[in-house]
Amino acid sequence: MKHARFFWQGGIHEGTVDAGGRLRDEAGREVSTTDIAWLPPLVPHTVYGLALNYSDHAKELQLEVPKDPVLFIKAPNTFIGHGAPVVYPSGVAYMHYEVELAVVIGKTGRNIKREHAMEYVSGFTIANDVTVRDFVGNLYRPPIKAKGFDTFGPMGPWLIDKEDIDDPHQLTLRTYVNDELRQEGNSRDLIFTIDYLIEYISSFTTLYPNDMIWTGTPKGVSHVYPGDVMRLEIEGIGVLENRVVAEQ
């Protein structure tokens, strides 16, 4: 099932898509997607980001493939929904998109074993880990400033139930900028798989419902500018689209 959060008629609503493809709110009322403002499909608890989780992306950045997951935290000020503008900070030389499969945790767990890891997943969505390359340097340092600007975490538009994705390690990811294909990869090429990441993260911290793991991006990052439209697609999940606007 597809789940969404949106602002409509003066309030925040949670909706689902019915068998006919119509969006309905929590009271069952049909809602036109042209009349809403999309919000992130969930309110995240903690978001764990992955740097360099595709070997081709590490190669394009001329960095070594890590032996262990390279983690960082994505802050709440970054989260926006489908259709919301991404602000291009003034004075920045190079800003880019990163299409990522985002995993949503559904129940509390600590020291989770790989063979049970997927039991703790509730669903999946699309995330855009927007990054300013000016400040990254060595990615083994926490890229807090590079990835922490306001609006640098679009996600959505849908949260897809785990049961509706046959194999999360066989999904095509694409990014288009102004309808030009810039990035393409497949989740089968993840260096550290979802089950491995759940085991690894839960070995040192408790995972809670609505925690998220943004699993990294494949090669193909490129500069975007104010006025550009970023369209991210993941097979079986949908399309996340956001326009870049200049900081005022």
C-alpha positions in Angstrom: 0.0 0.0 0.0 1.0 3.6 -0.6 1.0 6.0 2.3 1.4 9.7 2.2 1.3 12.8 4.4 0.0 16.1 3.1 -1.4 19.5 4.0 -5.0 20.0 2.9 -7.8 22.2 3.9 -5.9 23.8 6.7 -4.5 20.7 8.4 -2.0 17.8 8.1 -3.5 14.6 6.9 -2.3 11.0 6.5 -3.6 9.2 3.4 -3.5 6.0 1.4 -4.1 5.1 -2.2 -7.2 2.9 -2.9 -7.5 0.1 -5.4 -8.6 2.6 -8.1 -5.4 4.7 -7.6 -7.2 7.5 -5.7 -5.6 9.3 -2.8 -7.9 9.2 0.3 -7.4 10.9 3.7 -7.7 9.1 7.1 -11.5 9.7 7.0 -11.8 8.0 3.6 -12.4 11.3 1.6 -11.0 11.4 -1.9 -8.3 14.1 -2.3 -7.0 15.5 -5.5 -3.2 15.6 -5.6 -3.4 19.0 -7.3 -5.0 20.5 -4.1 -2.4 19.4 -1.6 1.0 20.3 -0.4 3.1 17.1 0.0 4.9 16.5 3.2 7.5 13.8 4.0 5.5 10.5 4.1 6.6 10.0 7.7 8.0 12.0 10.6 11.5 10.5 11.0 12.9 9.6 14.4 16.6 9.3 13.4 18.0 9.3 9.9 21.2 7.3 9.3 22.9 8.3 6.0 25.4 6.2 4.1 28.4 7.7 2.3 30.1 5.6 -0.4 27.8 2.7 -0.4 28.1 2.1 -4.2 31.6 1.3 -5.5 31.0 3.2 -8.8 30.1 6.4 -6.8 33.3 6.0 -4.7 35.3 5.6 -8.0 33.8 8.8 -9.5 34.8 10.7 -6.4 38.3 9.1 -6.5 37.9 7.6 -3.0 38.5 4.2 -1.7 35.7 1.8 -1.1 35.2 1.7 2.7 35.7 -1.5 4.7 32.9 -0.6 7.1 29.8 1.6 6.6 30.5 5.3 6.6 27.5 6.8 8.6 26.3 10.3 9.2 23.0 11.8 10.6 20.6 13.7 8.5 19.1 16.5 10.5 15.3 17.3 10.7 15.7 20.8 9.3 16.5 19.2 5.9 13.3 17.3 5.5 10.8 18.4 2.9 8.2 16.7 0.7 7.6 16.1 -3.0 7.2 19.4 -4.9 8.7 21.6 -2.2 11.6 23.8 -3.3 15.2 23.0 -2.5 17.2 26.2 -1.7 20.5 26.7 -3.4 22.7 28.5 -0.8 24.3 31.7 -1.8 28.0 31.5 -2.4 28.0 27.8 -3.2 30.1 26.5 -6.1 28.8 23.0 -6.5 25.6 21.4 -5.3 24.2 18.1 -6.4 21.4 15.5 -5.9 21.8 12.0 -4.7 19.0 9.5 -5.3 18.7 7.0 -2.5 16.6 4.1 -1.5 15.4 5.0 2.0 14.5 2.1 4.5 12.0 2.8 7.2 12.2 0.9 10.5 9.0 -0.4 11.9 9.8 -1.7 15.4 12.3 -1.3 18.1 15.4 -3.5 18.0 18.9 -3.8 19.4 21.6 -6.3 18.3 19.5 -7.5 15.4 20.9 -10.4 13.5 21.1 -10.2 9.7 18.8 -13.2 9.2 16.0 -11.3 11.1 16.8 -7.8 10.0 14.0 -7.5 7.3 11.5 -8.3 10.0 12.2 -4.8 11.4 11.5 -3.0 8.2 8.1 -1.4 7.6 8.6 0.1 4.2 10.6 2.1 1.7 10.6 5.6 0.2 12.8 7.8 -2.1 15.2 10.2 -0.6 17.3 13.0 -2.2 20.5 13.5 -0.1 21.3 16.9 -1.5 24.9 17.8 -1.0 27.2 20.8 -1.4 30.5 19.4 -2.6 32.4 22.5 -1.6 32.5 21.4 2.0 32.8 17.6 1.8 36.6 17.1 1.6 37.4 13.7 3.0 34.0 11.9 3.2 35.2 10.0 6.3 34.8 13.2 8.2 31.1 13.8 9.2 29.7 15.8 6.3 27.4 17.8 8.5 27.6 21.2 6.7 27.7 19.6 3.2 24.4 17.8 3.8 22.8 19.8 6.5 21.4 23.0 4.8 17.7 23.6 5.2 15.7 21.7 2.5 18.5 19.3 1.7 16.5 16.2 2.5 13.5 15.8 0.1 11.7 12.5 0.5 8.5 10.8 -0.7 6.1 11.2 -2.1 5.0 7.7 -1.0 5.9 5.3 1.8 5.5 1.9 0.3 4.8 -1.1 2.5 7.6 -3.7 2.7 5.3 -6.4 1.4 4.8 -4.5 -1.9 8.5 -4.6 -2.8 9.5 -8.0 -4.0 13.2 -7.5 -3.6 14.6 -4.2 -2.3 18.0 -5.2 -3.6 16.8 -5.3 -7.2 15.5 -1.8 -7.8 16.5 0.6 -10.5 17.3 4.2 -9.4 17.4 7.2 -11.8 17.8 10.9 -11.5 16.7 13.3 -14.3 17.5 17.0 -14.3 15.3 19.0 -16.6 14.2 15.7 -18.2 17.9 14.8 -18.9 19.0 11.4 -17.4 21.9 12.1 -15.2 22.1 9.2 -12.8 21.2 5.5 -13.0 22.0 2.5 -10.8 20.5 -0.5 -9.2 20.2 -1.4 -5.5 21.8 -4.8 -6.2 25.1 -3.0 -6.3 24.9 -1.8 -2.7 28.2 -2.5 -0.9 26.5 -2.9 2.4 23.1 -4.5 2.0 20.0 -3.5 4.0 20.2 -6.5 6.3 23.9 -5.9 7.0 23.2 -2.2 7.8 20.5 -3.0 10.2 22.7 -5.5 12.0 25.6 -3.0 12.0 23.7 0.0 13.3 21.8 -2.0 15.9 25.0 -3.4 17.2 25.8 0.0 18.9 22.5 1.8 19.1 18.8 0.9 19.4 16.7 1.3 16.3 13.2 2.7 16.8 10.1 2.9 14.7 10.4 5.6 12.0 14.2 5.5 12.1 15.4 5.6 8.5 18.5 4.3 6.7 19.3 6.2 3.5 21.3 3.6 1.7 23.6 5.7 -0.5 23.7 6.8 -4.1 25.2 5.3 -7.3 27.5 7.2 -9.7 26.3 10.1 -11.8 26.1 13.1 -9.5 26.3 16.5 -11.2 25.9 20.1 -10.5 22.4 21.6 -10.3 21.5 25.3 -10.5 18.6 27.5 -9.5 15.7 26.8 -11.9 16.6 23.1 -12.4 14.1 20.4 -11.7 15.4 17.2 -10.1 13.2 14.2 -10.7 14.2 11.0 -8.8 12.7 7.7 -9.6 13.0 4.3 -7.9 11.3 1.3 -9.4 8.2 0.2 -7.5 8.1 3.3 -5.3 7.4 6.3 -7.5 8.8 9.7 -8.5 10.1 12.5 -6.2 10.4 15.9 -7.9 11.8 19.1 -6.5 12.8 22.4 -8.1 16.0 24.2 -7.1 15.5 27.9 -6.1 18.1 30.6 -5.3 18.4 31.6 -1.6 16.7 34.9 -1.0 
